[in-house]
Amino acid sequence: MRIPEGAPVPFWLSIRNRFPRLAKTARPTVGTVAVITTGIITCLAVCAVTVYPKYYNDYYKNAQKEERALLRLDREQLAGPQNAWRDPFEKK
């Protein structure tokens, strides 16, 4: 496609002009872009929830140890108005 002298060239057209093989392929539809973006975001979220804590295991161990040190309650106080759990198979 010819463009008049001095007219702005759209990004996708400039890419297609530089790489003629891309002229054979069509521009992806909005739906395709949305599905791929959703997949990438989902993969990143799963990575943030599962892989990141495994990689920085020491940090999470220390944070959990500090949080548990701040708790000064026993099992009965933590249960609140509910009955505290006890093992029904415990031998008396």
PASEBA-1860 file (N, C-alpha, C; in nm, 3 decimals):
! residues 92
1> MRIPEGAP> 0.085/-0.118/0.000/0.000/0.000/0.000/0.089/0.123/0.000 ~ 0.057/0.215/-0.086/0.135/0.338/-0.095/0.074/0.442/-0.003 ~ 0.162/0.517/0.060/0.120/0.622/0.153/0.172/0.754/0.101 ~ 0.089/0.860/0.103/0.134/0.991/0.054/0.255/1.041/0.134 ~ 0.335/1.122/0.070/0.454/1.179/0.132/0.415/1.264/0.252 ~ 0.478/1.241/0.368/0.453/1.320/0.488/0.339/1.270/0.574 ~ 0.263/1.173/0.527/0.151/1.119/0.605/0.206/1.020/0.709 ~ 0.144/1.015/0.828/0.193/0.921/0.930/0.163/0.777/0.888
9> VPFWLSIR> 0.259/0.689/0.913/0.246/0.548/0.878/0.204/0.471/1.003 ~ 0.094/0.396/0.997/0.054/0.316/1.113/0.161/0.212/1.147 ~ 0.168/0.178/1.276/0.273/0.087/1.324/0.267/-0.047/1.253 ~ 0.150/-0.106/1.245/0.139/-0.240/1.187/0.178/-0.238/1.038 ~ 0.144/-0.131/0.968/0.180/-0.121/0.826/0.331/-0.107/0.809 ~ 0.396/-0.033/0.898/0.542/-0.021/0.887/0.611/-0.154/0.915 ~ 0.556/-0.233/1.004/0.613/-0.366/1.031/0.594/-0.455/0.909 ~ 0.476/-0.450/0.849/0.450/-0.534/0.731/0.536/-0.492/0.612
17> NRFPRLAK> 0.569/-0.365/0.602/0.655/-0.319/0.493/0.799/-0.364/0.513 ~ 0.845/-0.370/0.637/0.982/-0.413/0.665/0.999/-0.563/0.647 ~ 0.898/-0.638/0.684/0.903/-0.784/0.676/0.794/-0.833/0.581 ~ 0.826/-0.856/0.455/0.724/-0.893/0.357/0.653/-1.024/0.388 ~ 0.716/-1.114/0.463/0.650/-1.240/0.498/0.528/-1.217/0.587 ~ 0.532/-1.110/0.664/0.418/-1.079/0.750/0.297/-1.033/0.670 ~ 0.319/-0.990/0.545/0.208/-0.944/0.461/0.113/-1.058/0.429 ~ 0.164/-1.182/0.434/0.079/-1.297/0.404/-0.012/-1.332/0.521
25> TARPTVGT> 0.027/-1.296/0.642/-0.054/-1.328/0.759/-0.148/-1.213/0.791 ~ -0.260/-1.248/0.848/-0.359/-1.146/0.884/-0.332/-1.096/1.025 ~ -0.379/-0.977/1.053/-0.367/-0.921/1.187/-0.456/-0.999/1.283 ~ -0.408/-1.031/1.405/-0.490/-1.109/1.497/-0.615/-1.032/1.540 ~ -0.723/-1.106/1.559/-0.848/-1.041/1.599/-0.842/-1.002/1.746 ~ -0.935/-0.919/1.786/-0.940/-0.873/1.925/-0.967/-0.990/2.019 ~ -1.051/-1.084/1.975/-1.081/-1.201/2.058/-0.958/-1.286/2.082 ~ -0.875/-1.304/1.980/-0.752/-1.382/1.994/-0.657/-1.314/2.091
33> VAVITTGI> -0.644/-1.185/2.079/-0.557/-1.109/2.169/-0.609/-1.119/2.313 ~ -0.740/-1.113/2.330/-0.799/-1.122/2.464/-0.774/-1.259/2.526 ~ -0.789/-1.366/2.449/-0.767/-1.501/2.501/-0.621/-1.521/2.539 ~ -0.530/-1.477/2.454/-0.387/-1.492/2.484/-0.348/-1.410/2.606 ~ -0.400/-1.288/2.616/-0.372/-1.203/2.733/-0.425/-1.266/2.860 ~ -0.545/-1.321/2.855/-0.602/-1.387/2.973/-0.517/-1.507/3.014 ~ -0.470/-1.583/2.918/-0.384/-1.697/2.949/-0.254/-1.656/3.013 ~ -0.193/-1.550/2.962/-0.067/-1.501/3.018/-0.088/-1.450/3.160
41> ITCLAVCA> -0.194/-1.374/3.183/-0.222/-1.321/3.317/-0.250/-1.436/3.414 ~ -0.322/-1.538/3.370/-0.349/-1.653/3.456/-0.220/-1.726/3.492 ~ -0.133/-1.746/3.395/-0.005/-1.812/3.423/0.080/-1.731/3.521 ~ 0.082/-1.600/3.506/0.158/-1.516/3.598/0.100/-1.520/3.739 ~ -0.033/-1.525/3.749/-0.096/-1.532/3.881/-0.066/-1.665/3.949 ~ -0.071/-1.773/3.874/-0.038/-1.905/3.931/0.108/-1.907/3.975 ~ 0.193/-1.848/3.897/0.335/-1.841/3.932/0.355/-1.760/4.060 ~ 0.284/-1.649/4.073/0.299/-1.565/4.191/0.250/-1.636/4.317
49> VTVYPKYY> 0.151/-1.722/4.303/0.094/-1.789/4.420/0.171/-1.916/4.455 ~ 0.226/-1.987/4.358/0.289/-2.116/4.385/0.441/-2.114/4.379 ~ 0.497/-2.058/4.275/0.642/-2.067/4.255/0.716/-1.967/4.343 ~ 0.668/-1.846/4.354/0.737/-1.742/4.430/0.759/-1.781/4.576 ~ 0.658/-1.831/4.650/0.684/-1.873/4.787/0.781/-1.990/4.798 ~ 0.782/-2.080/4.700/0.878/-2.191/4.702/1.020/-2.139/4.680 ~ 1.035/-2.040/4.596/1.167/-1.986/4.565/1.224/-1.908/4.684 ~ 1.138/-1.831/4.754/1.181/-1.753/4.870/1.129/-1.819/4.998
57> NDYYKNAQ> 1.163/-1.945/5.015/1.114/-2.024/5.126/1.159/-1.970/5.261 ~ 1.283/-1.927/5.272/1.336/-1.877/5.400/1.261/-1.755/5.450 ~ 1.227/-1.664/5.358/1.153/-1.545/5.397/1.019/-1.582/5.459 ~ 0.947/-1.674/5.395/0.815/-1.711/5.444/0.824/-1.791/5.575 ~ 0.930/-1.871/5.592/0.949/-1.942/5.719/0.970/-1.843/5.833 ~ 1.054/-1.743/5.810/1.081/-1.644/5.915/0.957/-1.560/5.944 ~ 0.883/-1.521/5.842/0.762/-1.442/5.863/0.659/-1.522/5.941 ~ 0.644/-1.650/5.911/0.549/-1.734/5.983/0.593/-1.753/6.128
65> KEERALLR> 0.723/-1.768/6.149/0.774/-1.785/6.286/0.748/-1.659/6.369 ~ 0.769/-1.542/6.309/0.745/-1.416/6.379/0.597/-1.397/6.411 ~ 0.510/-1.429/6.318/0.366/-1.415/6.342/0.319/-1.510/6.451 ~ 0.369/-1.631/6.451/0.328/-1.726/6.554/0.383/-1.689/6.691 ~ 0.497/-1.620/6.694/0.552/-1.578/6.822/0.465/-1.469/6.885 ~ 0.394/-1.392/6.803/0.308/-1.287/6.855/0.179/-1.341/6.916 ~ 0.140/-1.462/6.878/0.019/-1.521/6.934/0.049/-1.577/7.073 ~ -0.024/-1.530/7.172/-0.002/-1.576/7.309/-0.128/-1.644/7.362
73> LDREQLAG> -0.202/-1.710/7.275/-0.326/-1.773/7.315/-0.310/-1.924/7.314 ~ -0.387/-1.992/7.397/-0.387/-2.137/7.393/-0.505/-2.186/7.310 ~ -0.524/-2.315/7.298/-0.625/-2.372/7.210/-0.766/-2.332/7.252 ~ -0.793/-2.326/7.381/-0.927/-2.292/7.427/-0.962/-2.147/7.396 ~ -0.867/-2.057/7.410/-0.892/-1.916/7.380/-0.906/-1.892/7.230 ~ -0.831/-1.965/7.150/-0.842/-1.950/7.005/-0.975/-2.004/6.953 ~ -1.034/-2.102/7.023/-1.161/-2.159/6.979/-1.276/-2.060/6.999 ~ -1.263/-1.968/7.092/-1.368/-1.871/7.117/-1.491/-1.938/7.176
81> PQNAWRDP> -1.611/-1.906/7.125/-1.732/-1.966/7.182/-1.753/-2.112/7.140 ~ -1.674/-2.160/7.045/-1.689/-2.299/7.002/-1.616/-2.393/7.097 ~ -1.652/-2.518/7.090/-1.581/-2.618/7.170/-1.443/-2.642/7.110 ~ -1.344/-2.649/7.196/-1.209/-2.676/7.149/-1.202/-2.820/7.100 ~ -1.132/-2.844/6.992/-1.124/-2.977/6.935/-1.042/-3.068/7.025 ~ -1.088/-3.187/7.042/-1.011/-3.288/7.113/-1.025/-3.418/7.037 ~ -0.925/-3.502/7.050/-0.920/-3.625/6.977/-1.020/-3.725/7.036 ~ -1.120/-3.771/6.958/-1.218/-3.863/7.012/-1.161/-4.003/7.034
89> FEKK> -1.047/-4.034/6.976/-0.987/-4.166/6.992/-0.877/-4.166/7.095 ~ -0.859/-4.055/7.163/-0.754/-4.046/7.264/-0.787/-4.139/7.381 ~ -0.686/-4.212/7.424/-0.706/-4.303/7.539/-0.695/-4.222/7.667 ~ -0.789/-4.249/7.756/-0.791/-4.173/7.880/-0.718/-4.243/7.990
END
